[in-house]
Amino acid sequence: MKILEIKNVHKIYNSSEVKVHAVNDISLDFEKGEFAAIVGPSGSGKTTLLNMIGGLDTPTEGEIMVDHTNLAGLKSSALIDFRMRNIGFVFQSYNLIPVLTAKENVEFIMSLQKWNKKEKDERTYELLKAVGLEDRINSRPSKLSGGQQQRVAVARALASKPKFVLADEPTANLDSKSTETLLDIMEELNKEEGITFIFSTHDARVVKKARRVITVEDGKVISDERKK
Amino acid sequence: MIWKTAWKNVWRNKVRSLVVIISITIGIFGGVFAIAVMNGAIEQKVDATLNDEIAHIHINDPAFRDNYDIQLSVDQPEQTIAMVRNMPGVEAVAPRTVITGMANTATKSAGVQILGINPESEREVLQLCQTTIPGTGDFFDAESRYQLAYIGEALAKELNIIRYRIDESMLDSLAKREVPAEVLEKLVPFSGHRFKSEKSFKKEVKGVLSMKEQHEYGAVIKEEAWSFRARSKMTLTFLDKDQMQTGAVFRIAGIYDIKNSMYEMSQVLVQNEDLAALTGMASNEYHQLIIRLDDLESTKVVSESLKGKLDGLEVMNWKEIQPELAMMTDMVSKFYAIFMVIILAALAFGIVNKMLMVVLERTKELGMLTAIGMNKKRVFSMIMLESVFLSLVGGVTGIIISKALISATARKGINFASYAEGFEAMGYPAHIYPVISTSFFITVTVLIIITGILSSIYPALKALKLDPAEALRTE
């Protein structure tokens, strides 16, 4: 079942001096349950592509359909709401809210969606347990290691049961052990719960784990390999 | 969750938030306490004016106030008094004869208004009788074979009825009141001296004491040097009903002190029967009826009702008699609001500055929040709430401190003794009891919340303009 369709997408940045074609006619489809990595060197356009998939940026040309909804057809407030309900985000530098505990960070999106307390508590515990942090629910980000913070970020990304999770360089700031733990957790969530993960990365460890590797260079897809 | 996050965000950078909170606290405390002092002074002034000087309503001939013509008395006074007494809301009525004249002693004279009163009814309407300076007599209580006059402290000083003297007993009293020996030594050369006036006493004493000594012991020295001879004499002269000059020697019944030099200088009270005998007026002939009401709030209703019933007489309520006082009481709440708005506007710039820094520092976080699903309304609310919490913490702390200080000083008051003459010259008491209504605290709290909201608008709009993708790229 297709959950994401990218059709002939272009992104052109027009500055006063130069015109940068960051994404050049990319078309991709993603099925539910994929564990895919978009790889490429710095400046290849992978983060721009990920931003457009997440509705954080708009294509200059082309269409992005998430679960048959064209993101370009959504108004600003509807797009934010759509993102909240359908797309999970994991960022390179964790981006947790520093004044909130791990539990509160995970609950945040559920609160915006006005879940009741019981549902929130159950879901939060379930997610923090899934990322192995059920004993750190009341810790603030400053009291957690980088790997632990990124695991909280994964739990937060999954809080609203999104269609897929976009992870932009999720392991870039982590040591090998933390990277391995994080990838194992995400792989397990993908396999057992069917959650779709799309990474942008140039980390070989992520590429190794990914079952689909899309290579981007100069804004174009130069290969799209599925592992068996 | 947005409320909780906003509250926690306030304390994210404790030092910076505390600086803003403390500045708001000081601003609100300063503003509220200053207003409480001003309000206390004004309320005391209004109370004193109504209770000691003019009462609530006056009735007189329509032309009487133009030049205080002795001929213009109230027509059918007995019936009018009886009718007014029976009016709902009226507590008491006192008739008065009002004549302009001169008060003279051997050395000085002054223009005065002589009020012929009936002490019994006057007591029911005004509390002036309760302001007699101890040791100077009473309000026509004691039997006397003389004609008596009840005069103000300022007039007594002006006419040299009150004098200042330094002698051994006065120096002993000062020593008992713990005035240091070195100060007393400076006063010894004046021992046995009676000063001609308060002015000359002050001039001499200031000449020998340092500024610090004057500030610390001046009031005590003045108090002990004050001297008055019972039943001192003065002459009152005026025109009688036939426009012939007349007058008589009056002994001082007592000296009143209402902390209003202007009134004290000009108003001399004598018994109506004494005045009638001199002016040739009938003993039941009066120029003015002064009325005390049960409730100040009913002034307008009762005065309007009286105006309808008393044809041919002028009825004036206290706001018409003293329009400047009325204007002050009517304007004062607006002035307080403007005063607080100015303080809060100044504080608002501090809050705006703080919140702009917040938005700048949290660009990436705000980008993340927008990315994961916080819409513009919620981002705006979160920043606005943080600003409101910041303002409220500082504001409510300021209110609590000012409330505590107002309560602490309300009982004993604040004595601006050093400026007493200035205050009294303007008709204000120098001993002020700060007071402020609960509704004012509510108004200030609402103003603080509004300040918080307004201060957040510009920073919040800045936050709303952030592009999430770009914001997430910032370091």
Interface residues (C-beta under 8 A of the other chain):
Chain A: N51 G54 L56 D57 S76 S77 I80 D81 R83 M84 R85 F89 F91 S93 N95 I97 P98 V99 L100 E104 E107 F108 I109 S111 L112 R156 A157 S160
Chain B: M1 I2 K4 T5 K8 N9 W11 R12 K364 E365 M368 L369 T370 A371 I372 G373 M374 N375 K376 K377 R378 P468 A469 L472
